[in-house]
Amino acid sequence: MKAFVKNASGRKPTVPSWTGEMLPRSFDLSVLVGRFREEMDKQLGEVSEPEIATWLMREFDVDEGSATTIVNYFKEQRVVAKIPTDSRLVVEGYVDASGNRSAIFHFPFGRRVNDALSRAYAFALSERLKCNVTVSVTDDNFMLTAPRGFKIEDMNGLIKSEDLEKMLRSAVKDSELFNQRFRHTATRSFMVLKNYKGREMSVARQQLRSSRLLDALHELQDFPVISETYSEILTEVMDLEHAREVLLSIEKGERSMEFLPFSSVPSPFAAQCHLGRSIRHRPDGGQKHAPQRAPQEGAHSSPWGRGNQRVPV
């Protein structure tokens, strides 16, 4: 095999992105991850680091190097910010080099739950600011980025559990995700044929017919194929049930939301958000995939060593 390269001096580094069948972490496992974080936070305040490393090796069968790395990772997060857990959710403010403001939601509930919550928050914020809002999602957090200023405390109460399904339907209505899932549903229902009179239909022709069919049926939300598409997105791609459960627990006070002021340096737990695939939400409800952003300078090396504190901006 040969690899061909060329000089790209002066250009910013980028991370390739693609859509794949990456398995999301389940909600039940994510709850356990949040409880593990809570136990680590407690131990860091009461027990010495060597004792914590010994506990990790004993309870989770990890080697000494891995245990030390885990302890240092949590220690850095605890020094510069707060450790988000299952019951204590943290929303962190971040300002990048271009001046764009981001709200990083440390919600360790898995990608499917975070996909639902992030789209709803992005839709609501886009409506409020009247601008595009870019989203990056992981199993442990999601990040909303807007070119206009907003207060990090504005995220509190921005969406309600009873409005979640309605907001998600509006958010995905004109998205590429809806178009893809509609093609699958229409093919299964034989409204778009793969073969006709013994001839195989090309993928391009199937996509064209699916697009024309969607244009004709788009406003008929109770039409079986449209209804099935929404159902597939909300229950298979996303986890509407548990997303609503998380919001309801926040409203009841069972889970708290704490806010960290805007800073030019993200916390250690926030670093992975910068590598996520981005989706841009427009005020008109449309969406498109945004170009992959290059990691910010210092975001993944060790920016937390500069005085061991967040620098407000």
Stockholm file with secondary structure:
# STOCKHOLM 1.0

chainA/1-313         MKAFVKNASGRKPTVPSWTGEMLPRSFDLSVLVGRFREEMDKQLGEVSEPEIATWLMREFDVDEGSATTIVNYFKEQRVVAKIPTDSRLVVEGYVDASGNRSAIFHFPFGRRVNDALSRAYAFALSERLKCNVTVSVTDDNFMLTAPRGFKIEDMNGLIKSEDLEKMLRSAVKDSELFNQRFRHTATRSFMVLKNYKGREMSVARQQLRSSRLLDALHELQDFPVISETYSEILTEVMDLEHAREVLLSIEKGERSMEFLPFSSVPSPFAAQCHLGRSIRHRPDGGQKHAPQRAPQEGAHSSPWGRGNQRVPV
#=GR chainA/1-313 SS CCCCCCCCTTCCCCCCCCCCCCCCCCHHHHHHHHHHHHHHHHHHHHSCHHHHHHHHHHHHCCCHHHHHHHHHHHHHHHHHSCCCCSSEEEEEEEECTTCCEEEEEECCSCHHHHHHHHHHHHHHHHHHHTSCEEEEECSSCEEEEESSCCCGGGGTTSSCGGGHHHHHHHHHTBSHHHHHHHHHHHHHTTSSCSEETTEECCHHHHHHHHHHHHHHHTTCTTSHHHHHHHHHIIIIISCHHHHHHHHHHHHTTSSEEEEEEEESSCCGGGGGGGGSCEEEECTTSBEEECCCCCCCTTSSSCGGGSTTSCCBC
#=GC SS_cons         CCCCCCCCTTCCCCCCCCCCCCCCCCHHHHHHHHHHHHHHHHHHHHSCHHHHHHHHHHHHCCCHHHHHHHHHHHHHHHHHSCCCCSSEEEEEEEECTTCCEEEEEECCSCHHHHHHHHHHHHHHHHHHHTSCEEEEECSSCEEEEESSCCCGGGGTTSSCGGGHHHHHHHHHTBSHHHHHHHHHHHHHTTSSCSEETTEECCHHHHHHHHHHHHHHHTTCTTSHHHHHHHHHIIIIISCHHHHHHHHHHHHTTSSEEEEEEEESSCCGGGGGGGGSCEEEECTTSBEEECCCCCCCTTSSSCGGGSTTSCCBC
//
